[in-house]
Amino acid sequence: AVRYNPLKAKAAHLVLSVNETTLMSYLEKSFSSVTAPAVPASVAYNADAGTFAVAPSKAGIKPDAAAVAQAIEAGGGVTAPLEVATIARDPAITDAAAQTAADAANARIAQAYVLTAGSKQYVIPAATLASWTVVNQDVTAGTITTTVDEAKVQAELPPLLTENLTAPMEPGQNMVGPSGQYLGHVKDGKPGTAVADPAGVTAAVIAALGTGTGLATDVAVAQNPATTENAPMDAKYLVPNGAKWVEVNTSARTATRYEGTTALTTWPVVVGTSGKTTPGIWHVYVKVAEQTMTGGTPGEPGYYKVEGVTWIAYFNGGIGFHANWWASPGTAASHGCVGLTRDRAKEMYDWIDVGTLVVVHT
């Protein structure tokens, strides 16, 4: 057996070890003026060149912690200062890795993605494809890749399909008066089209982007029937004592003069037989104090000639207001003109202006 005397000195073997991580942190803090971080390579879209390009990496500088640790463990730094050397700090992502990612992204956007609907065709621009590409940079793992931003494609592609592959529906218009009454048909609507399955088309584009193989596909569209909207009159007709206008109701066989919303007079009138007083939105284009009015071909049925017709205000081709003494007010007996008694025709003539709105409806 070996006996030890606790009061007697004996040799002890000490081993010094250095934690390099802690040492590196200390050295970087102490010698920050001579250190520099490494810059990893990155990838970004160059709009001018129309391609993804690599921003090169840059090596950094760091203290040589391993050499310092080795010197300390060997007893250095006790009697004289240690010299701290620096070495290169490697970038987390290399230029080669970044170039591989850029090449993959450029191959994807170089493909044609062609969407066709009837006579319309939309080729998705490379810049749009690039905007849907995400660069995934993981400096911890030292990797860089590119993927498709599916959420962005889902948000942005359907409006682009509508803009480039469909026709907007244009509603027709009916004019309504100050009290909401129907006054006449202003214009017919035009049917439009809509993409039948925007979600399905979007999914197909995302799948093609994922494989980078391009796409050529037909896009089904659905018809969007035209609607008809009620359009109010211009604001100048919707105020008391506003702009002049005349409402001719061929069913009631009346003509009402207005100044804005203010009704002046409602008179029974002679209107055309068999709908010859054409419904529509018109404006007085000429006034004639007296004229011989004719129609048809001499010697054939329907020909007429009336001399001395007075107080004429034409608003629709040969149709206008004028004095009519050969038919009774409130009847359908004219060739299309709106006839009034002589005194009322004169009052209408003096009041109405070239350009005055005339609304004819049934």
Contacts in CASP RR format, 6 or more apart in sequence:
PFRMAT RR
TARGET T0000
AUTHOR 0000-0000-0000
METHOD contacts of the structure
MODEL  1
AVRYNPLKAKAAHLVLSVNETTLMSYLEKSFSSVTAPAVPASVAYNADAG
TFAVAPSKAGIKPDAAAVAQAIEAGGGVTAPLEVATIARDPAITDAAAQT
AADAANARIAQAYVLTAGSKQYVIPAATLASWTVVNQDVTAGTITTTVDE
AKVQAELPPLLTENLTAPMEPGQNMVGPSGQYLGHVKDGKPGTAVADPAG
VTAAVIAALGTGTGLATDVAVAQNPATTENAPMDAKYLVPNGAKWVEVNT
SARTATRYEGTTALTTWPVVVGTSGKTTPGIWHVYVKVAEQTMTGGTPGE
PGYYKVEGVTWIAYFNGGIGFHANWWASPGTAASHGCVGLTRDRAKEMYD
WIDVGTLVVVHT
4 10 0 8 1.000
16 72 0 8 1.000
16 73 0 8 1.000
16 75 0 8 1.000
17 73 0 8 1.000
18 68 0 8 1.000
18 69 0 8 1.000
18 72 0 8 1.000
18 73 0 8 1.000
20 65 0 8 1.000
20 66 0 8 1.000
20 69 0 8 1.000
23 65 0 8 1.000
23 68 0 8 1.000
23 69 0 8 1.000
23 72 0 8 1.000
24 62 0 8 1.000
24 63 0 8 1.000
24 65 0 8 1.000
27 63 0 8 1.000
27 65 0 8 1.000
27 68 0 8 1.000
27 84 0 8 1.000
28 35 0 8 1.000
28 62 0 8 1.000
28 63 0 8 1.000
31 63 0 8 1.000
31 84 0 8 1.000
31 86 0 8 1.000
34 61 0 8 1.000
34 86 0 8 1.000
35 60 0 8 1.000
35 61 0 8 1.000
35 62 0 8 1.000
35 63 0 8 1.000
35 86 0 8 1.000
35 89 0 8 1.000
36 60 0 8 1.000
36 61 0 8 1.000
36 89 0 8 1.000
37 60 0 8 1.000
37 89 0 8 1.000
38 57 0 8 1.000
38 58 0 8 1.000
38 59 0 8 1.000
38 60 0 8 1.000
38 89 0 8 1.000
38 90 0 8 1.000
38 91 0 8 1.000
38 92 0 8 1.000
39 57 0 8 1.000
39 58 0 8 1.000
39 60 0 8 1.000
39 91 0 8 1.000
40 57 0 8 1.000
40 91 0 8 1.000
40 92 0 8 1.000
40 93 0 8 1.000
40 137 0 8 1.000
40 139 0 8 1.000
40 142 0 8 1.000
40 144 0 8 1.000
41 54 0 8 1.000
41 55 0 8 1.000
41 56 0 8 1.000
41 57 0 8 1.000
41 91 0 8 1.000
41 93 0 8 1.000
41 94 0 8 1.000
41 95 0 8 1.000
41 97 0 8 1.000
41 98 0 8 1.000
41 99 0 8 1.000
41 144 0 8 1.000
42 54 0 8 1.000
42 55 0 8 1.000
42 93 0 8 1.000
42 98 0 8 1.000
42 135 0 8 1.000
42 137 0 8 1.000
42 144 0 8 1.000
43 52 0 8 1.000
43 53 0 8 1.000
43 54 0 8 1.000
43 55 0 8 1.000
43 98 0 8 1.000
43 101 0 8 1.000
43 102 0 8 1.000
43 105 0 8 1.000
43 135 0 8 1.000
43 137 0 8 1.000
43 144 0 8 1.000
43 146 0 8 1.000
44 52 0 8 1.000
44 53 0 8 1.000
44 55 0 8 1.000
44 135 0 8 1.000
45 51 0 8 1.000
45 52 0 8 1.000
45 53 0 8 1.000
45 105 0 8 1.000
45 127 0 8 1.000
45 130 0 8 1.000
45 131 0 8 1.000
45 133 0 8 1.000
46 52 0 8 1.000
46 53 0 8 1.000
47 127 0 8 1.000
50 126 0 8 1.000
50 127 0 8 1.000
50 130 0 8 1.000
51 102 0 8 1.000
51 106 0 8 1.000
51 109 0 8 1.000
52 101 0 8 1.000
52 102 0 8 1.000
52 105 0 8 1.000
52 106 0 8 1.000
52 109 0 8 1.000
52 130 0 8 1.000
52 133 0 8 1.000
52 146 0 8 1.000
53 102 0 8 1.000
54 95 0 8 1.000
54 98 0 8 1.000
54 99 0 8 1.000
54 102 0 8 1.000
55 98 0 8 1.000
56 95 0 8 1.000
56 98 0 8 1.000
57 91 0 8 1.000
57 93 0 8 1.000
57 94 0 8 1.000
57 95 0 8 1.000
57 98 0 8 1.000
58 91 0 8 1.000
59 88 0 8 1.000
59 89 0 8 1.000
59 90 0 8 1.000
59 91 0 8 1.000
60 88 0 8 1.000
60 89 0 8 1.000
60 90 0 8 1.000
60 91 0 8 1.000
61 86 0 8 1.000
61 87 0 8 1.000
61 88 0 8 1.000
61 89 0 8 1.000
62 86 0 8 1.000
62 87 0 8 1.000
62 88 0 8 1.000
62 89 0 8 1.000
63 84 0 8 1.000
63 85 0 8 1.000
63 86 0 8 1.000
63 87 0 8 1.000
64 84 0 8 1.000
64 85 0 8 1.000
64 86 0 8 1.000
64 87 0 8 1.000
67 85 0 8 1.000
68 82 0 8 1.000
68 84 0 8 1.000
71 77 0 8 1.000
71 82 0 8 1.000
72 82 0 8 1.000
76 82 0 8 1.000
92 139 0 8 1.000
92 140 0 8 1.000
92 142 0 8 1.000
93 137 0 8 1.000
93 139 0 8 1.000
93 142 0 8 1.000
93 143 0 8 1.000
93 144 0 8 1.000
97 142 0 8 1.000
97 143 0 8 1.000
97 144 0 8 1.000
98 144 0 8 1.000
101 135 0 8 1.000
101 144 0 8 1.000
101 145 0 8 1.000
101 146 0 8 1.000
102 146 0 8 1.000
104 145 0 8 1.000
104 146 0 8 1.000
105 130 0 8 1.000
105 133 0 8 1.000
105 135 0 8 1.000
105 146 0 8 1.000
107 212 0 8 1.000
108 129 0 8 1.000
108 133 0 8 1.000
108 146 0 8 1.000
108 209 0 8 1.000
108 210 0 8 1.000
108 212 0 8 1.000
109 126 0 8 1.000
109 129 0 8 1.000
109 130 0 8 1.000
109 133 0 8 1.000
110 126 0 8 1.000
111 208 0 8 1.000
111 212 0 8 1.000
111 213 0 8 1.000
111 214 0 8 1.000
111 215 0 8 1.000
112 123 0 8 1.000
112 214 0 8 1.000
112 215 0 8 1.000
112 216 0 8 1.000
113 123 0 8 1.000
113 124 0 8 1.000
113 129 0 8 1.000
113 205 0 8 1.000
113 208 0 8 1.000
113 209 0 8 1.000
113 214 0 8 1.000
113 215 0 8 1.000
114 121 0 8 1.000
114 122 0 8 1.000
114 123 0 8 1.000
114 215 0 8 1.000
114 216 0 8 1.000
114 217 0 8 1.000
115 121 0 8 1.000
115 122 0 8 1.000
115 123 0 8 1.000
115 124 0 8 1.000
115 161 0 8 1.000
115 164 0 8 1.000
115 165 0 8 1.000
115 201 0 8 1.000
115 205 0 8 1.000
115 215 0 8 1.000
115 217 0 8 1.000
115 219 0 8 1.000
116 122 0 8 1.000
116 165 0 8 1.000
116 216 0 8 1.000
116 217 0 8 1.000
116 218 0 8 1.000
116 219 0 8 1.000
117 165 0 8 1.000
117 166 0 8 1.000
117 193 0 8 1.000
117 195 0 8 1.000
117 218 0 8 1.000
117 219 0 8 1.000
117 220 0 8 1.000
117 221 0 8 1.000
118 218 0 8 1.000
118 221 0 8 1.000
120 164 0 8 1.000
120 165 0 8 1.000
120 166 0 8 1.000
121 165 0 8 1.000
122 160 0 8 1.000
122 161 0 8 1.000
122 164 0 8 1.000
122 165 0 8 1.000
124 160 0 8 1.000
124 205 0 8 1.000
128 156 0 8 1.000
128 160 0 8 1.000
129 209 0 8 1.000
131 152 0 8 1.000
132 148 0 8 1.000
132 149 0 8 1.000
132 152 0 8 1.000
132 153 0 8 1.000
132 156 0 8 1.000
132 209 0 8 1.000
133 146 0 8 1.000
133 147 0 8 1.000
133 148 0 8 1.000
133 149 0 8 1.000
134 146 0 8 1.000
134 147 0 8 1.000
134 148 0 8 1.000
134 149 0 8 1.000
135 144 0 8 1.000
135 145 0 8 1.000
135 146 0 8 1.000
136 143 0 8 1.000
136 144 0 8 1.000
136 145 0 8 1.000
136 146 0 8 1.000
136 147 0 8 1.000
137 143 0 8 1.000
137 144 0 8 1.000
138 144 0 8 1.000
148 206 0 8 1.000
148 209 0 8 1.000
148 210 0 8 1.000
150 206 0 8 1.000
153 202 0 8 1.000
153 205 0 8 1.000
153 206 0 8 1.000
153 209 0 8 1.000
154 199 0 8 1.000
154 202 0 8 1.000
154 206 0 8 1.000
157 198 0 8 1.000
157 201 0 8 1.000
157 202 0 8 1.000
157 205 0 8 1.000
158 195 0 8 1.000
158 198 0 8 1.000
158 199 0 8 1.000
158 202 0 8 1.000
161 195 0 8 1.000
161 198 0 8 1.000
161 201 0 8 1.000
161 219 0 8 1.000
162 194 0 8 1.000
162 195 0 8 1.000
162 198 0 8 1.000
165 195 0 8 1.000
165 219 0 8 1.000
165 221 0 8 1.000
166 192 0 8 1.000
166 193 0 8 1.000
166 194 0 8 1.000
166 195 0 8 1.000
166 221 0 8 1.000
167 190 0 8 1.000
167 192 0 8 1.000
167 193 0 8 1.000
168 192 0 8 1.000
169 189 0 8 1.000
169 190 0 8 1.000
169 191 0 8 1.000
169 192 0 8 1.000
169 224 0 8 1.000
169 225 0 8 1.000
169 226 0 8 1.000
169 227 0 8 1.000
170 189 0 8 1.000
170 190 0 8 1.000
170 192 0 8 1.000
170 226 0 8 1.000
171 189 0 8 1.000
171 226 0 8 1.000
171 227 0 8 1.000
171 228 0 8 1.000
171 229 0 8 1.000
172 186 0 8 1.000
172 187 0 8 1.000
172 188 0 8 1.000
172 189 0 8 1.000
172 190 0 8 1.000
172 226 0 8 1.000
172 227 0 8 1.000
172 228 0 8 1.000
172 229 0 8 1.000
173 185 0 8 1.000
173 186 0 8 1.000
173 187 0 8 1.000
173 189 0 8 1.000
173 228 0 8 1.000
173 229 0 8 1.000
173 230 0 8 1.000
173 231 0 8 1.000
174 182 0 8 1.000
174 183 0 8 1.000
174 184 0 8 1.000
174 185 0 8 1.000
174 186 0 8 1.000
174 228 0 8 1.000
174 229 0 8 1.000
174 230 0 8 1.000
174 231 0 8 1.000
175 182 0 8 1.000
175 183 0 8 1.000
175 184 0 8 1.000
175 185 0 8 1.000
175 186 0 8 1.000
175 230 0 8 1.000
175 231 0 8 1.000
175 232 0 8 1.000
175 233 0 8 1.000
175 281 0 8 1.000
175 359 0 8 1.000
176 182 0 8 1.000
176 183 0 8 1.000
176 230 0 8 1.000
176 231 0 8 1.000
176 232 0 8 1.000
176 233 0 8 1.000
177 183 0 8 1.000
177 232 0 8 1.000
177 233 0 8 1.000
177 237 0 8 1.000
177 238 0 8 1.000
178 233 0 8 1.000
178 237 0 8 1.000
178 238 0 8 1.000
178 260 0 8 1.000
178 261 0 8 1.000
180 230 0 8 1.000
180 232 0 8 1.000
182 361 0 8 1.000
183 233 0 8 1.000
183 247 0 8 1.000
183 281 0 8 1.000
183 359 0 8 1.000
183 361 0 8 1.000
184 279 0 8 1.000
184 280 0 8 1.000
184 281 0 8 1.000
184 359 0 8 1.000
184 360 0 8 1.000
184 361 0 8 1.000
185 279 0 8 1.000
185 280 0 8 1.000
186 231 0 8 1.000
186 281 0 8 1.000
188 226 0 8 1.000
189 226 0 8 1.000
189 227 0 8 1.000
189 228 0 8 1.000
190 226 0 8 1.000
191 223 0 8 1.000
191 224 0 8 1.000
191 225 0 8 1.000
191 226 0 8 1.000
192 223 0 8 1.000
192 224 0 8 1.000
192 225 0 8 1.000
192 226 0 8 1.000
193 221 0 8 1.000
193 222 0 8 1.000
193 223 0 8 1.000
193 224 0 8 1.000
194 221 0 8 1.000
194 222 0 8 1.000
194 224 0 8 1.000
195 201 0 8 1.000
195 219 0 8 1.000
195 220 0 8 1.000
195 221 0 8 1.000
195 222 0 8 1.000
196 219 0 8 1.000
196 220 0 8 1.000
196 221 0 8 1.000
196 222 0 8 1.000
197 220 0 8 1.000
201 217 0 8 1.000
201 219 0 8 1.000
204 215 0 8 1.000
204 217 0 8 1.000
205 215 0 8 1.000
208 214 0 8 1.000
208 215 0 8 1.000
232 238 0 8 1.000
233 245 0 8 1.000
234 243 0 8 1.000
236 242 0 8 1.000
236 243 0 8 1.000
236 260 0 8 1.000
237 243 0 8 1.000
237 245 0 8 1.000
237 258 0 8 1.000
237 260 0 8 1.000
237 261 0 8 1.000
237 357 0 8 1.000
238 260 0 8 1.000
238 261 0 8 1.000
239 260 0 8 1.000
239 261 0 8 1.000
240 260 0 8 1.000
240 261 0 8 1.000
240 262 0 8 1.000
241 259 0 8 1.000
241 260 0 8 1.000
241 262 0 8 1.000
242 259 0 8 1.000
242 260 0 8 1.000
242 261 0 8 1.000
242 262 0 8 1.000
243 259 0 8 1.000
243 260 0 8 1.000
243 357 0 8 1.000
244 257 0 8 1.000
244 258 0 8 1.000
244 259 0 8 1.000
244 260 0 8 1.000
244 351 0 8 1.000
244 352 0 8 1.000
244 353 0 8 1.000
244 356 0 8 1.000
244 357 0 8 1.000
245 258 0 8 1.000
245 260 0 8 1.000
245 356 0 8 1.000
245 357 0 8 1.000
245 358 0 8 1.000
245 359 0 8 1.000
246 255 0 8 1.000
246 256 0 8 1.000
246 257 0 8 1.000
246 258 0 8 1.000
246 321 0 8 1.000
246 348 0 8 1.000
246 352 0 8 1.000
246 356 0 8 1.000
246 357 0 8 1.000
246 358 0 8 1.000
246 359 0 8 1.000
247 255 0 8 1.000
247 256 0 8 1.000
247 258 0 8 1.000
247 359 0 8 1.000
247 361 0 8 1.000
248 254 0 8 1.000
248 255 0 8 1.000
248 269 0 8 1.000
248 271 0 8 1.000
248 277 0 8 1.000
248 338 0 8 1.000
248 358 0 8 1.000
248 359 0 8 1.000
248 360 0 8 1.000
248 361 0 8 1.000
249 255 0 8 1.000
249 256 0 8 1.000
249 361 0 8 1.000
249 362 0 8 1.000
250 271 0 8 1.000
250 272 0 8 1.000
250 275 0 8 1.000
250 277 0 8 1.000
250 279 0 8 1.000
250 332 0 8 1.000
250 360 0 8 1.000
250 361 0 8 1.000
250 362 0 8 1.000
251 362 0 8 1.000
253 268 0 8 1.000
253 269 0 8 1.000
253 270 0 8 1.000
253 271 0 8 1.000
253 329 0 8 1.000
253 330 0 8 1.000
253 331 0 8 1.000
253 332 0 8 1.000
254 266 0 8 1.000
254 267 0 8 1.000
254 268 0 8 1.000
254 269 0 8 1.000
254 330 0 8 1.000
255 266 0 8 1.000
255 267 0 8 1.000
255 269 0 8 1.000
255 321 0 8 1.000
255 338 0 8 1.000
255 340 0 8 1.000
255 348 0 8 1.000
256 263 0 8 1.000
256 264 0 8 1.000
256 265 0 8 1.000
256 266 0 8 1.000
256 267 0 8 1.000
257 263 0 8 1.000
257 264 0 8 1.000
257 265 0 8 1.000
257 266 0 8 1.000
257 348 0 8 1.000
257 351 0 8 1.000
257 352 0 8 1.000
258 264 0 8 1.000
264 351 0 8 1.000
265 344 0 8 1.000
265 347 0 8 1.000
267 329 0 8 1.000
267 340 0 8 1.000
267 341 0 8 1.000
267 344 0 8 1.000
268 329 0 8 1.000
268 330 0 8 1.000
269 329 0 8 1.000
269 330 0 8 1.000
269 338 0 8 1.000
269 339 0 8 1.000
269 340 0 8 1.000
270 324 0 8 1.000
270 327 0 8 1.000
270 328 0 8 1.000
270 329 0 8 1.000
270 330 0 8 1.000
270 331 0 8 1.000
270 332 0 8 1.000
270 333 0 8 1.000
270 334 0 8 1.000
270 337 0 8 1.000
270 338 0 8 1.000
270 339 0 8 1.000
270 340 0 8 1.000
271 277 0 8 1.000
271 330 0 8 1.000
271 331 0 8 1.000
271 332 0 8 1.000
271 334 0 8 1.000
271 336 0 8 1.000
271 338 0 8 1.000
271 339 0 8 1.000
272 332 0 8 1.000
272 333 0 8 1.000
272 334 0 8 1.000
272 335 0 8 1.000
272 336 0 8 1.000
272 337 0 8 1.000
273 332 0 8 1.000
273 333 0 8 1.000
273 334 0 8 1.000
273 335 0 8 1.000
273 336 0 8 1.000
274 332 0 8 1.000
275 332 0 8 1.000
275 336 0 8 1.000
276 319 0 8 1.000
276 334 0 8 1.000
276 335 0 8 1.000
276 336 0 8 1.000
277 319 0 8 1.000
277 334 0 8 1.000
277 336 0 8 1.000
277 337 0 8 1.000
277 338 0 8 1.000
277 360 0 8 1.000
278 316 0 8 1.000
278 319 0 8 1.000
278 336 0 8 1.000
278 360 0 8 1.000
279 360 0 8 1.000
279 361 0 8 1.000
279 362 0 8 1.000
280 316 0 8 1.000
280 359 0 8 1.000
280 360 0 8 1.000
280 361 0 8 1.000
281 357 0 8 1.000
281 358 0 8 1.000
281 359 0 8 1.000
282 315 0 8 1.000
282 316 0 8 1.000
282 357 0 8 1.000
282 358 0 8 1.000
282 359 0 8 1.000
282 360 0 8 1.000
283 315 0 8 1.000
283 355 0 8 1.000
283 356 0 8 1.000
283 357 0 8 1.000
283 358 0 8 1.000
284 313 0 8 1.000
284 314 0 8 1.000
284 315 0 8 1.000
284 352 0 8 1.000
284 353 0 8 1.000
284 354 0 8 1.000
284 355 0 8 1.000
284 356 0 8 1.000
284 358 0 8 1.000
285 314 0 8 1.000
285 315 0 8 1.000
285 317 0 8 1.000
285 354 0 8 1.000
285 355 0 8 1.000
286 313 0 8 1.000
286 314 0 8 1.000
286 354 0 8 1.000
287 312 0 8 1.000
287 313 0 8 1.000
287 314 0 8 1.000
287 349 0 8 1.000
287 352 0 8 1.000
287 354 0 8 1.000
288 312 0 8 1.000
288 314 0 8 1.000
289 310 0 8 1.000
289 311 0 8 1.000
289 312 0 8 1.000
289 349 0 8 1.000
290 308 0 8 1.000
290 309 0 8 1.000
290 310 0 8 1.000
290 311 0 8 1.000
290 312 0 8 1.000
291 308 0 8 1.000
291 309 0 8 1.000
291 312 0 8 1.000
292 305 0 8 1.000
292 306 0 8 1.000
292 307 0 8 1.000
292 308 0 8 1.000
292 309 0 8 1.000
293 304 0 8 1.000
293 305 0 8 1.000
293 306 0 8 1.000
293 309 0 8 1.000
293 312 0 8 1.000
293 322 0 8 1.000
293 337 0 8 1.000
294 303 0 8 1.000
294 304 0 8 1.000
294 305 0 8 1.000
294 306 0 8 1.000
295 302 0 8 1.000
295 303 0 8 1.000
295 304 0 8 1.000
295 305 0 8 1.000
295 335 0 8 1.000
296 302 0 8 1.000
296 303 0 8 1.000
296 304 0 8 1.000
297 303 0 8 1.000
304 335 0 8 1.000
306 326 0 8 1.000
309 322 0 8 1.000
309 323 0 8 1.000
310 322 0 8 1.000
310 323 0 8 1.000
310 342 0 8 1.000
310 345 0 8 1.000
310 346 0 8 1.000
311 321 0 8 1.000
311 322 0 8 1.000
311 323 0 8 1.000
311 340 0 8 1.000
311 342 0 8 1.000
311 345 0 8 1.000
311 346 0 8 1.000
311 348 0 8 1.000
311 349 0 8 1.000
312 320 0 8 1.000
312 321 0 8 1.000
312 322 0 8 1.000
312 349 0 8 1.000
313 320 0 8 1.000
313 321 0 8 1.000
313 322 0 8 1.000
313 348 0 8 1.000
313 349 0 8 1.000
313 352 0 8 1.000
313 356 0 8 1.000
314 320 0 8 1.000
315 321 0 8 1.000
315 356 0 8 1.000
315 358 0 8 1.000
316 358 0 8 1.000
316 360 0 8 1.000
318 337 0 8 1.000
319 336 0 8 1.000
319 337 0 8 1.000
319 338 0 8 1.000
320 337 0 8 1.000
320 338 0 8 1.000
321 337 0 8 1.000
321 338 0 8 1.000
321 339 0 8 1.000
321 340 0 8 1.000
321 345 0 8 1.000
321 348 0 8 1.000
321 349 0 8 1.000
321 352 0 8 1.000
322 337 0 8 1.000
322 338 0 8 1.000
322 339 0 8 1.000
322 340 0 8 1.000
322 345 0 8 1.000
323 339 0 8 1.000
323 340 0 8 1.000
323 341 0 8 1.000
323 342 0 8 1.000
323 345 0 8 1.000
323 346 0 8 1.000
324 334 0 8 1.000
324 337 0 8 1.000
324 339 0 8 1.000
324 340 0 8 1.000
324 341 0 8 1.000
324 345 0 8 1.000
325 341 0 8 1.000
325 342 0 8 1.000
327 333 0 8 1.000
327 334 0 8 1.000
327 339 0 8 1.000
329 339 0 8 1.000
329 340 0 8 1.000
329 341 0 8 1.000
339 345 0 8 1.000
340 348 0 8 1.000
END
